[in-house]
Amino acid sequence: MGVRSVCIANFSWDFIYAEYIMEAGYHDRSIVWQIAEDYAHCDILLRLPGYGPMPAFRNVIDVPLVVRGLRKSRSEVRKELGLEENAKVLVFNFGGQPAGWKLKQEWLPDGWICLVCGASNSQDVPPNFIKLAKDAYTPDVLAASDCMLGKIGYGAASEVLAYKLPLVFVRRDYFNEEPFLRNLLEHYQNSIEMIRSDFLTGHWKPYLLRALTLRPCYNGPINGGEVVAQILQDTAIGKECISDKFSGARRLQDAIVSGYQRQRAPGRDVRIPDWYSLSETETGAGPTSKNVAINETAASRCFEDFEILHGDLQGLTDTMDFLKSLSELNRNILESSEKQYQERTAASVLFDWEKEIYIARAPGRLDVMGGIADYSGSLVLQMPLREACHVALQRNHPTKQNLWKHTRARQLENAGLAPVIQIVSFGSELSNRAPTFDMGLSDFMDGEKPISYEKAREFFCQNPSQKWAAYVAGTILVLMTELGVQFTDSISILVSSAVPEGKGVSSSASVEVATMSAIASAYGLNINPRDLALLCQKVENHVVGAPCGVMDQMASACGEANKLLAMVCQPAEVKELVSIPTHMRFWGLDSGIRHSVGGGDYGSVRVGTYMGRKMIKCAASDLVSESLASEAPVESGCHKENATGLLKSEAALEYLCNIPPHRYEAAYAKDIPEAISGDAFLEKYGDHNDTVTVIDPKRSYSVKAPTRHPIYENFRVETFKTLLAAGSTDEQLSALGELMYQCHNSYSACGLGSDGTDRLVNLVQEMQHRTISKGGSPSLFGAKITGGGSGGTICVIGKNCSRSSEEIVEIQQRYKAATGYLPILFDGLSPGAAKFGYLKIRWRHS
């Protein structure tokens, strides 16, 4: 009849109904084809964000979020509902679902209030729940709240995005558009999933508290209603709207995703490709770390397989995925590559599923400030990453331990069942290491005493493909040596780490901390987080042989989500947990150049730093002697007694960072050489007094730059921490960024830079200066190499906004164009091992 037609949607019904046809058979597929054919006659599809595949439509125009606007302010809504301004408020909204929920007071955290949408008149609610009127205007309620618990639909998704409200959602089966909306929400850090069983049993608290750590960052347009209205008006009066220039490519993409989704296993999501639903400038066009697992509806069923006897999941999706992998092991779901098949086959017989299994989790960390100055006693600021290592551990009497065939054969040769350690490490195919390791606990004994760390290091170095086991089994030896723990049971350990190796984000520390935490929980050892971190440092220093400081282990053990761990490394004192201001954000970008704490550059810089400390101590001691022999104060404008006291403290200097920059420049800088040979230093000073490095007499060591770096870095970190509490201005961010640039240059002066990290930092500077040159306000403000340097990852600081994310993506793409490597993006935080605690689980019999 010539009436023009416009569709406004984020999904189409042919895609929805196809699920049922795939499930029930093909005899009704003609209905779906008819729906698709009808859609093909539509003039225009106005496609909403969070869309799924709609290949039937010929012409598509993407429009902004269509969102209902606000009518009242937050204060007005709270006043009308009788809520305090600082009260924590949850909105319970399952619109379209049956009412009549049986809600209980203890389901909410203390002091919280829950506003219930759609409650029936006859429904009773506890005193900390409030029933909203049937005509309550939901957008106003959402904007006045702190969190929402509900389902994912377009209305809820658009409004929580627009009003930056964290959403805790419960999945719905056979709801095809949900994964695409979920993808949109997760991209803008707007949601976490609550397991259905926890929702129904009222185990809400950990999810709600975790939701408050989210930092929703959608800053895109929300004027979709006006845009759509204008297009409808133009269409109604006969104007031709711009057609889809890339119709063929777009429809092909839709067809691919649609077909792929329909071929999946029933009830199980398939990953949405990175190039779909969000444009390259929105998604990050590059990989985030491979640890960020894609949730699956099948996962929720796996939690029913286990009875959780202690602890909770805290809404951590990677922990959910780890439990899912354990469930698959017991169910013998082992589909994978050949090497993965080997490790998963070994893991499937590792545990006695009838007994308790202990699970610990420890994250990697992003070094925001401090870095290699940690071993010189500096203040450091560390951020625990979303990427983490999980360790599952079980102890069994040797007579009841499941043994691999070769382990059993070796025990028979030794005429007896002695306790053994069996370890499986997932991901071995990524780093060319053996997937399994086993040893007798007697191998750690020398008569009645534990073997020395030196012998242990030699033991693990016998087979290069099994050297990795030192990080795991080494925790047992350290506990035996330092705390006198006696291990008489066999120990089975499964390690699954999503912290990529060689990226400078503390993959080794996360393994050590997770392993020792799991052992402590299984054996009832009461080790406080600080002491646990120091013990793990001993594993790395003495068993592995890597001369690292303690900040990595401390960040992994003691960190908290959405906060920077401020720690003085003398040796390991947590100063405070500094909240990250909501207007700023930190990212990690991997250069693709492998970093290793055990590498020669790191070790030689550490040696040079300790040489410089020894030179300063000797110089101070000489000045003390001169001062005592002279009437006038030496090298000081203060009273002789005070000057002598200062010099004495410097002569006994334990940490280089305790010298302020002005004092170093005034008294010692001129006498520190640029470099010195090992034999010349040993001849003049005897030793550098570092227990974890050895001076090579034939090698030349840089001294001046490694000595200067920690002294100035400590000052930079102190300044950085102070500035974090300043007002949220561009000047604040510029000052923080400048401190990071200075730190990066100081690393390079020490010889710990790399072409890749320099290129990434230069790209950040280019982005910043490009915006400033155009008269705009930059989104990115600074960057620096992290951790031990010599490759690895850089840390970037910027505004918490979508434009920053777009510029991060551009940096990834430009780096790839120049080097062929697409940097991994680290973006997201999670709690440290102490905050997570541990899980104790047991297989649930149906």
C-alpha positions in Angstrom: 0.0 0.0 0.0 3.1 2.2 -0.1 3.2 2.8 3.6 6.8 3.1 4.7 8.0 0.9 7.6 10.7 1.4 10.1 11.9 -1.1 12.7 13.5 0.1 16.0 15.1 -2.8 17.9 18.2 -4.5 19.3 17.0 -8.0 18.2 14.6 -9.6 15.7 12.2 -12.4 16.3 13.6 -14.7 13.7 16.8 -15.0 15.8 14.8 -15.5 19.0 12.5 -18.3 17.6 15.4 -20.0 15.9 16.5 -21.2 19.3 13.3 -23.3 19.7 13.5 -24.7 16.2 17.1 -25.8 16.8 15.9 -27.4 20.0 12.7 -29.0 18.8 13.6 -29.8 15.2 13.3 -28.4 11.7 9.7 -29.0 10.9 8.6 -25.5 11.8 11.6 -23.7 10.3 9.4 -22.2 7.5 7.9 -19.9 10.2 11.4 -18.4 10.8 12.0 -18.0 7.1 8.7 -16.2 6.8 9.5 -13.8 9.6 12.9 -13.1 8.0 11.3 -12.5 4.6 8.8 -10.0 6.1 11.6 -8.1 7.8 13.4 -7.8 4.5 10.6 -5.6 3.3 11.2 -3.1 6.0 12.6 0.2 4.7 15.0 0.9 7.6 16.2 -0.8 10.8 17.1 1.7 13.5 19.5 -0.5 15.4 19.9 0.0 19.1 23.2 -0.6 21.0 23.7 -4.1 22.4 22.2 -5.5 19.2 22.2 -9.1 18.1 22.5 -10.4 14.5 19.7 -9.2 12.2 20.8 -10.2 8.7 17.3 -9.9 7.2 17.2 -6.1 7.2 18.6 -4.4 4.0 19.2 -0.9 5.4 20.5 -0.2 8.9 21.1 3.0 10.8 22.8 2.7 14.2 21.3 5.1 16.8 22.4 6.0 20.3 20.8 4.6 23.5 17.1 5.3 23.8 16.7 6.0 27.5 13.9 7.4 29.5 14.9 10.7 31.0 14.8 11.8 34.7 11.9 13.7 36.2 13.3 14.2 39.8 16.7 14.6 41.4 18.4 11.9 43.5 17.8 14.0 46.6 14.1 14.5 45.9 13.5 10.7 45.3 15.4 9.8 48.5 13.5 12.4 50.5 10.1 11.1 49.2 11.1 7.5 50.2 12.5 8.5 53.6 16.0 7.4 52.8 19.2 9.0 54.1 21.5 10.6 51.6 24.4 8.3 52.5 22.3 5.1 52.8 23.2 2.2 50.5 20.2 1.5 48.3 19.5 -1.5 46.1 16.8 -1.7 43.5 15.2 -5.1 43.1 13.6 -5.2 39.7 12.6 -8.2 37.7 10.0 -6.5 35.6 7.8 -8.9 33.6 8.6 -11.8 36.0 6.2 -13.2 38.5 5.9 -11.3 41.8 5.7 -12.9 45.2 9.3 -13.3 46.0 10.0 -14.5 49.6 12.6 -11.9 50.7 14.6 -12.1 54.0 16.2 -9.4 56.0 19.6 -11.1 56.3 20.0 -11.2 52.5 21.2 -7.6 52.5 24.5 -6.2 53.9 24.0 -4.4 57.2 22.5 -0.9 56.8 21.3 -1.5 53.2 17.8 -0.7 52.0 16.1 -2.6 49.1 13.4 -1.0 46.9 11.2 -3.7 45.5 9.6 -3.0 42.1 6.4 -4.8 41.1 5.5 -6.2 44.5 1.9 -7.4 44.9 -0.3 -5.7 47.4 -0.5 -8.9 49.5 3.3 -9.4 49.6 5.0 -9.0 53.0 8.6 -7.6 53.0 11.1 -7.4 55.8 11.8 -4.0 57.5 14.9 -3.3 55.3 12.8 -3.8 52.1 10.5 -1.1 50.8 7.7 -1.8 48.3 7.5 0.8 45.6 4.2 2.0 44.2 2.9 0.4 41.0 3.3 3.7 39.2 6.8 4.5 40.5 8.9 6.0 37.7 11.8 3.5 37.5 14.5 5.8 35.9 14.2 8.2 38.9 14.5 5.3 41.3 17.5 3.8 39.6 19.4 7.1 39.4 18.8 7.6 43.2 20.2 4.1 44.1 23.6 2.5 44.4 23.0 -0.8 42.7 20.3 -2.8 40.9 19.6 -6.6 41.1 17.6 -7.9 38.2 17.6 -9.4 34.8 19.1 -8.1 31.6 16.8 -6.6 29.1 17.1 -3.6 26.8 15.3 -1.2 29.2 17.4 -2.2 32.2 20.7 -2.2 30.3 20.1 1.2 28.7 19.2 2.9 32.0 22.0 1.4 34.1 24.5 2.4 31.4 23.1 6.0 31.2 23.0 6.5 34.9 26.2 4.6 35.7 24.5 2.2 38.1 26.1 -1.2 38.8 23.9 -4.1 37.8 23.9 -7.5 39.5 22.1 -9.8 37.1 20.8 -13.3 37.1 20.8 -15.1 33.7 17.8 -16.4 31.9 17.9 -19.5 29.8 16.9 -19.5 26.1 17.1 -15.7 26.0 19.1 -15.1 22.9 19.5 -11.4 23.0 21.0 -11.4 26.6 24.6 -12.3 25.6 24.8 -9.2 23.3 23.4 -6.8 26.0 25.7 -8.5 28.5 28.7 -7.9 26.2 27.8 -4.2 26.1 27.4 -3.9 29.9 30.7 -5.7 30.6 32.6 -3.5 28.2 31.6 -0.5 30.2 32.3 -2.2 33.6 28.6 -2.0 34.5 27.6 -5.5 35.6 28.5 -8.7 37.4 26.6 -12.0 37.4 25.0 -13.6 40.4 24.7 -17.4 40.3 21.0 -18.5 40.2 21.4 -20.7 43.3 22.9 -17.9 45.3 20.1 -15.6 44.2 17.4 -18.1 45.3 19.0 -18.9 48.6 19.7 -15.3 49.5 23.5 -15.3 49.3 23.5 -11.8 47.9 26.0 -9.9 50.1 29.3 -10.6 48.4 27.8 -9.8 45.0 26.3 -6.5 46.2 29.6 -5.4 47.9 31.6 -6.3 44.8 29.2 -4.3 42.6 30.2 -1.2 44.6 33.7 -1.6 43.4 32.7 -1.4 39.7 33.4 1.8 37.9 30.8 2.2 35.2 32.3 4.4 32.4 29.7 4.8 29.7 29.9 8.4 28.5 28.3 7.9 25.1 25.2 9.7 23.9 21.8 8.9 25.4 19.7 11.0 23.0 18.6 8.0 20.9 14.9 9.0 21.4 15.5 12.4 19.7 17.6 10.9 16.9 14.9 8.2 16.3 12.1 10.7 16.3 13.9 12.9 13.7 14.4 9.9 11.4 10.8 8.9 11.8 9.6 12.4 11.0 11.9 12.6 8.0 10.7 9.2 6.7 7.0 10.1 7.2 7.3 13.2 5.0 9.2 11.3 2.3 12.8 12.1 2.9 15.3 9.5 2.0 17.5 8.6 5.0 21.1 7.6 4.5 21.2 3.9 3.6 23.6 1.4 4.9 26.8 1.8 2.8 28.2 -1.4 4.0 25.0 -3.4 3.8 26.7 -6.5 2.2 29.5 -6.7 4.7 27.2 -6.0 7.6 24.6 -8.6 6.6 27.4 -11.2 6.1 28.7 -10.5 9.7 25.2 -10.8 11.0 24.7 -14.1 9.1 28.0 -15.5 10.4 27.2 -14.7 14.1 23.6 -15.8 13.8 24.6 -19.2 12.3 27.4 -19.7 14.7 25.1 -19.0 17.7 22.5 -21.4 16.4 25.1 -24.2 16.1 26.1 -24.1 19.7 25.4 -26.8 22.2 21.9 -26.3 23.8 21.9 -23.9 26.7 25.5 -22.8 26.2 26.7 -19.4 25.0 29.3 -19.0 22.3 31.7 -16.2 22.6 30.7 -13.1 20.7 33.5 -12.1 18.3 35.5 -8.9 19.3 34.6 -7.3 15.9 30.8 -7.7 16.5 28.2 -5.5 18.3 30.8 -2.9 19.4 32.8 -1.0 16.9 36.6 -1.2 17.0 36.9 2.1 18.8 34.5 0.8 21.5 35.7 -2.7 22.1 39.4 -2.4 22.3 40.0 -4.2 19.0 42.7 -6.0 20.7 42.8 -8.8 23.2 42.4 -8.3 26.9 44.4 -10.9 28.9 43.3 -14.4 28.1 42.3 -14.8 31.7 39.0 -12.9 31.1 36.8 -15.9 30.6 33.6 -15.8 28.7 30.7 -16.7 30.9 28.4 -19.6 29.8 25.0 -20.5 31.0 26.2 -24.0 31.5 28.5 -22.7 34.1 25.7 -22.0 36.6 24.8 -25.7 36.5 28.4 -26.6 37.5 28.1 -24.8 40.8 25.4 -27.2 41.8 28.0 -30.0 41.4 29.9 -28.7 44.5 28.9 -28.1 48.1 30.7 -25.0 49.3 31.7 -25.7 52.9 33.6 -22.5 53.5 34.0 -19.2 51.7 32.1 -17.6 48.9 32.7 -16.7 45.2 32.4 -13.0 45.8 30.9 -12.6 42.3 34.3 -13.4 40.7 33.6 -14.8 37.3 37.0 -16.3 36.9 36.5 -18.3 40.1 33.2 -19.5 38.7 35.0 -20.6 35.6 37.6 -22.4 37.7 34.9 -24.4 39.5 33.4 -25.2 36.1 36.7 -26.6 34.9 36.9 -28.8 38.1 33.4 -30.0 37.4 34.4 -30.9 33.8 37.4 -32.8 35.1 35.2 -35.0 37.3 32.7 -35.5 34.5 35.6 -36.4 32.1 34.8 -33.5 29.7 38.3 -33.3 28.3 37.9 -31.8 24.8 41.1 -29.9 24.0 44.3 -29.9 22.1 46.8 -32.8 22.6 48.9 -31.2 25.2 45.8 -29.8 27.0 44.4 -33.3 26.9 47.5 -34.6 28.7 47.3 -32.1 31.5 43.5 -32.4 31.9 43.7 -36.2 31.9 46.4 -36.0 34.6 44.2 -33.5 36.5 41.1 -35.7 36.3 42.7 -38.4 38.4 44.5 -35.9 40.7 41.8 -35.6 43.4 39.6 -37.8 45.4 36.3 -36.2 44.6 34.6 -37.6 47.7 36.9 -35.5 50.0 37.3 -31.8 50.6 39.3 -29.6 48.1 40.7 -26.3 49.1 40.9 -23.4 46.6 42.8 -20.2 46.9 43.0 -17.2 44.4 45.7 -14.6 44.1 45.8 -11.8 41.4 48.6 -10.4 39.3 49.5 -6.8 39.9 50.1 -3.7 37.9 53.0 -1.6 39.2 51.6 1.9 39.2 54.6 3.5 40.9 57.7 2.2 42.8 58.9 -0.7 40.7 62.5 -1.8 41.2 62.9 0.7 44.1 61.1 -1.9 46.3 64.3 -3.7 47.3 65.8 -0.3 48.3 62.9 0.3 50.8 60.8 2.7 48.7 57.1 3.4 49.0 55.3 1.6 46.2 51.8 1.8 44.8 50.5 -1.5 43.4 47.1 -2.4 41.8 45.8 -5.9 42.0 44.6 -7.0 38.5 41.5 -8.9 37.4 43.8 -11.6 36.1 44.5 -14.2 38.8 45.9 -17.6 39.6 43.7 -20.3 41.2 45.1 -23.2 43.0 43.1 -26.3 44.1 44.7 -28.5 46.7 43.9 -31.7 48.5 45.8 -33.6 51.2 45.4 -37.4 51.5 47.0 -40.2 53.6 49.7 -41.8 51.4 47.7 -45.1 51.4 44.6 -43.3 49.9 46.3 -41.0 47.5 45.5 -41.3 43.8 48.8 -41.8 42.1 49.8 -41.5 38.4 51.2 -44.8 37.0 54.8 -43.6 36.9 54.6 -42.3 40.4 53.2 -45.6 41.7 55.9 -47.5 39.9 58.6 -45.4 41.5 57.1 -45.9 44.9 57.0 -49.7 44.5 60.7 -49.5 43.6 61.4 -47.7 46.8 59.4 -50.4 48.8 56.8 -48.3 50.5 54.1 -45.7 50.2 55.7 -42.5 51.2 53.9 -39.1 50.9 54.3 -37.5 47.5 53.6 -34.1 45.9 51.7 -34.2 42.5 51.2 -31.0 40.6 49.4 -30.2 37.4 49.7 -26.8 35.7 47.2 -25.8 33.1 48.4 -23.7 30.2 51.7 -25.6 29.8 51.4 -25.4 26.0 51.9 -21.7 26.1 55.3 -21.8 27.7 56.9 -25.0 26.5 56.9 -26.6 30.0 55.9 -30.1 31.2 52.3 -30.1 32.3 52.9 -32.3 35.4 55.4 -32.6 38.2 55.8 -35.1 41.0 58.3 -35.8 43.8 58.5 -37.5 47.1 58.3 -35.3 50.2 61.4 -37.1 51.4 63.3 -35.4 48.6 63.0 -32.2 50.7 64.7 -33.8 53.7 68.3 -34.1 54.6 68.2 -36.5 57.5 66.0 -34.9 60.1 66.2 -31.4 58.6 64.9 -29.8 55.4 67.4 -29.5 52.6 69.1 -26.2 52.0 67.6 -23.7 49.6 70.7 -24.1 47.4 70.2 -27.8 47.1 66.5 -27.3 46.3 67.4 -24.8 43.5 69.8 -27.4 42.0 67.1 -30.1 42.3 64.5 -28.0 40.3 67.1 -27.0 37.7 67.9 -30.6 36.8 65.1 -30.6 34.2 64.5 -27.2 32.5 60.9 -28.2 31.5 60.0 -28.8 35.1 61.8 -25.8 36.6 58.4 -24.1 36.9 57.5 -26.5 39.8 59.9 -24.5 42.1 57.3 -21.8 42.3 54.7 -24.3 43.6 56.6 -27.0 45.5 59.0 -24.4 46.8 56.3 -23.0 49.1 56.3 -26.4 50.9 60.0 -26.3 51.5 59.9 -22.7 52.8 57.1 -23.6 55.2 59.2 -26.5 56.4 62.3 -24.4 56.8 60.9 -21.1 58.2 57.9 -22.3 60.3 58.9 -25.9 61.0 55.7 -27.3 59.4 55.8 -31.1 59.1 54.0 -32.6 56.1 53.1 -36.2 56.5 50.2 -36.4 54.0 50.5 -36.6 50.2 49.5 -33.3 48.5 47.8 -32.9 45.2 47.9 -29.4 43.6 46.2 -28.1 40.5 47.4 -24.7 39.2 45.4 -22.6 36.8 46.8 -19.2 36.2 45.3 -16.5 33.9 48.1 -14.1 34.7 50.3 -14.2 31.5 53.9 -15.1 32.0 56.7 -12.7 31.0 54.5 -9.6 30.9 55.8 -8.0 34.1 52.5 -8.4 36.0 53.7 -10.8 38.7 52.7 -14.1 37.2 55.2 -15.9 39.5 54.0 -14.0 42.7 50.4 -14.9 42.0 51.3 -18.6 41.7 53.4 -18.5 44.9 50.7 -16.6 46.9 47.8 -18.8 45.7 49.7 -22.0 46.4 50.8 -21.0 49.9 47.3 -19.7 50.7 45.8 -23.0 49.6 48.4 -25.0 51.8 47.7 -22.7 54.8 44.0 -23.3 54.5 44.3 -27.0 54.1 46.7 -27.4 57.0 45.0 -24.8 59.3 48.1 -22.6 59.4 47.3 -19.1 60.7 49.7 -16.9 58.6 48.9 -13.2 58.3 49.0 -11.8 54.8 52.2 -9.8 55.3 54.1 -12.8 56.6 52.7 -15.0 53.9 54.0 -12.5 51.3 57.5 -12.5 52.9 57.5 -16.3 52.9 56.6 -16.3 49.2 59.4 -13.9 48.5 61.8 -16.4 50.0 60.5 -19.0 47.5 61.3 -16.7 44.6 64.7 -15.5 46.0 66.1 -18.7 47.4 64.3 -21.7 45.7 63.7 -20.2 42.3 66.8 -17.9 42.4 65.2 -14.7 41.2 66.4 -11.6 43.1 63.0 -9.8 43.3 61.7 -7.4 46.0 58.6 -8.1 48.0 56.1 -5.8 46.5 54.7 -8.3 44.0 53.9 -10.8 46.7 52.5 -8.1 49.0 50.2 -6.8 46.2 48.9 -10.2 45.4 48.3 -11.1 49.0 47.1 -7.9 50.6 45.6 -5.9 47.7 41.9 -4.9 47.4 39.8 -4.2 44.4 39.5 -0.5 43.3 42.4 0.5 45.6 46.1 1.0 45.3 48.2 -0.8 47.9 50.6 1.7 49.4 53.5 -0.2 51.0 56.8 0.8 52.4 59.2 -2.0 51.5 61.2 -2.0 54.8 60.8 -4.9 54.5 57.0 -5.0 53.9 54.8 -2.5 55.8 51.4 -1.7 54.4 50.9 2.0 54.9 47.3 2.2 53.6 44.9 1.2 50.9 44.4 4.2 48.7 41.1 4.5 46.9 41.4 5.2 43.2 39.5 8.4 42.5 36.5 7.7 40.2 37.5 10.2 37.6 40.8 8.4 36.8 41.7 5.0 35.5 44.8 2.9 35.0 45.5 0.4 32.2 48.3 -2.0 31.5 49.6 -2.5 27.9 51.9 -5.4 27.2 54.8 -4.7 24.8 55.2 -8.4 23.7 58.8 -8.3 24.9 59.3 -11.0 27.5 60.3 -9.7 31.0 62.1 -11.9 33.5 63.1 -10.9 37.1 65.8 -13.5 36.8 67.3 -11.9 33.8 70.8 -10.4 33.7 69.8 -6.8 33.4 67.6 -6.8 36.5 70.2 -8.6 38.5 73.1 -6.3 37.4 71.0 -3.2 38.2 70.3 -4.5 41.7 74.0 -5.2 42.2 74.8 -1.7 41.1 72.2 -0.3 43.5 73.7 -2.2 46.5 77.2 -1.2 45.4 76.0 2.5 45.6 74.5 1.9 49.0 77.8 0.4 50.2 79.8 3.4 48.8 77.5 5.9 50.6 77.8 4.0 53.9 81.6 4.0 53.6 81.7 7.7 52.6 79.4 8.5 55.6 81.6 6.5 57.9 84.7 8.4 56.7 82.9 11.7 57.3 82.0 10.6 60.8 85.6 10.0 61.5 86.6 13.4 60.0 83.9 15.1 62.0 85.0 13.6 65.3 88.6 14.6 64.6 87.7 18.1 63.6 86.3 21.1 65.5 84.1 22.1 62.6 81.1 20.2 61.3 81.8 18.3 58.1 79.7 18.7 54.9 76.8 20.2 56.8 75.5 23.6 57.8 74.0 22.4 61.1 75.4 22.0 64.5 78.3 19.5 64.7 76.4 17.1 67.1 73.5 17.0 64.8 75.6 16.6 61.7 77.5 13.7 63.3 74.3 12.0 64.3 73.0 12.3 60.7 76.3 10.9 59.3 76.2 8.0 61.8 72.7 7.0 60.7 73.8 7.1 57.0 76.9 5.0 57.8 74.5 2.4 59.2 72.1 2.9 56.2 69.9 -0.2 55.7 67.6 1.2 52.9 68.8 3.5 50.2 65.4 5.2 50.0 65.9 6.7 53.5 68.2 9.3 52.0 66.2 12.2 50.6 67.2 13.5 47.2 68.6 16.8 48.5 70.9 15.0 51.0 72.1 12.6 48.3 73.0 15.5 45.9 74.6 17.5 48.6 76.8 14.9 50.3 77.3 11.8 48.0 76.3 12.2 44.4 79.6 13.6 43.2 81.5 10.6 44.6 79.4 7.8 43.1 81.0 6.6 39.8 79.1 6.0 36.6 80.3 2.4 36.7 82.8 0.1 38.3 84.2 -3.3 37.6 83.3 -6.2 40.0 86.9 -6.9 41.0 87.7 -3.2 41.6 84.6 -2.9 43.9 85.4 -6.2 45.8 89.0 -5.0 46.3 88.0 -1.7 47.8 84.7 -2.4 49.6 84.8 -6.2 50.2 81.1 -7.0 49.5 77.9 -5.3 48.6 75.9 -7.0 51.4 73.0 -8.3 49.3 72.0 -11.9 50.1 70.3 -12.6 46.8 72.9 -11.4 44.2 76.5 -12.2 43.6 79.1 -9.8 42.2 80.9 -11.1 39.1 84.5 -9.9 39.3 84.9 -9.9 35.5 81.8 -7.7 34.9 81.4 -4.0 34.8 78.4 -2.6 36.7 76.6 0.7 36.3 76.3 2.4 39.7 75.3 6.0 39.5 72.0 5.6 37.7 70.9 2.5 39.8 71.8 4.4 43.0 70.0 7.6 42.0 66.9 5.9 40.8 65.4 4.6 44.1 66.2 7.8 46.0 64.3 9.9 43.5 61.6 7.2 42.9 60.7 7.2 46.6 60.2 10.9 46.4 58.1 10.6 43.2 55.9 7.9 44.8 55.3 10.0 47.9 54.3 12.9 45.7 52.1 10.7 43.5 50.2 9.4 46.6 49.7 12.9 47.9 48.4 14.1 44.5 45.8 11.3 44.4 43.9 13.1 47.1 43.9 16.4 45.3 41.0 17.8 43.3 39.8 16.1 40.2 41.3 18.4 37.6 43.4 18.1 34.5 46.3 19.7 36.4 46.2 16.9 38.9 46.2 14.2 36.2 49.0 16.1 34.3 51.2 16.1 37.4 50.6 12.4 38.1 51.4 11.7 34.4 54.6 13.7 34.6 55.8 11.7 37.6 55.2 8.5 35.6 57.1 9.8 32.6 60.0 10.7 34.9 60.0 7.2 36.4 60.1 5.7 32.9 63.1 7.8 31.9 64.9 6.8 35.1 64.4 3.1 34.3 66.0 3.7 30.9 69.0 5.5 32.5 69.5 2.3 34.5 69.5 0.2 31.4 66.1 -1.4 32.1 64.2 0.1 29.1 63.2 -1.6 25.9 62.2 -0.5 22.4 58.7 -1.9 22.8 57.9 -0.2 26.1 59.5 3.1 24.9 57.3 2.9 21.7 54.2 2.4 23.8 55.0 5.3 26.1 55.8 7.6 23.1 52.4 6.7 21.6 50.7 7.8 24.9 52.6 11.1 24.7 51.6 11.5 21.1 47.9 11.1 22.0 48.2 13.6 24.8 50.0 16.2 22.7 47.8 15.7 19.7 44.7 16.6 21.7 46.4 19.6 23.4 47.7 20.9 20.1 44.0 21.0 18.9 43.0 23.0 22.0 41.3 20.1 23.7 41.6 18.5 27.0 43.6 15.2 26.8 42.2 11.8 28.0 45.6 10.1 28.6 48.1 11.8 30.8 51.1 9.6 31.4 52.8 6.2 31.2 55.7 4.2 32.5 57.4 0.9 32.3 56.6 -1.4 35.2 58.0 -4.0 37.6 61.5 -5.2 36.7 61.6 -3.4 33.3 63.5 -4.7 30.2 60.2 -5.3 28.4 56.9 -6.4 29.8 54.0 -4.0 30.4 53.6 -0.3 30.7 51.1 1.4 33.0 49.0 4.2 31.6 47.0 6.8 33.5 44.0 8.7 32.1 40.4 9.9 32.6 37.8 7.3 33.3 35.8 7.9 30.1 35.1 6.2 26.9 37.4 8.5 24.9 40.3 7.2 26.9 39.4 3.6 26.0 39.2 4.6 22.3 42.7 6.1 22.5 44.0 3.0 24.2 42.6 1.0 21.3 44.3 3.3 18.8 47.6 2.8 20.6 47.1 -1.0 20.4 46.4 -0.8 16.7 49.3 1.6 15.9 51.7 -0.6 17.9 50.6 -3.6 15.9 51.0 -1.8 12.6 54.6 -0.9 13.6 55.7 -4.2 15.2 53.2 -6.9 14.1 52.2 -7.5 17.8 48.8 -6.5 19.2 49.4 -5.6 22.9 47.4 -7.4 25.6 45.3 -4.9 27.5 45.0 -5.2 31.3 41.9 -3.4 32.5 40.1 -4.3 35.7 40.8 -5.0 39.3 40.1 -7.8 41.8 40.7 -8.6 45.5 44.0 -10.0 46.8 44.4 -13.4 48.3 43.7 -12.3 51.9 40.4 -10.6 50.9 39.3 -13.6 48.9 40.2 -16.1 51.7 39.6 -19.6 50.6 37.0 -22.0 49.4 36.5 -25.5 50.8 34.4 -27.6 48.4 33.2 -31.1 48.1 31.4 -32.9 45.3 27.7 -32.9 45.8 25.9 -36.3 45.3 22.7 -36.0 43.4 
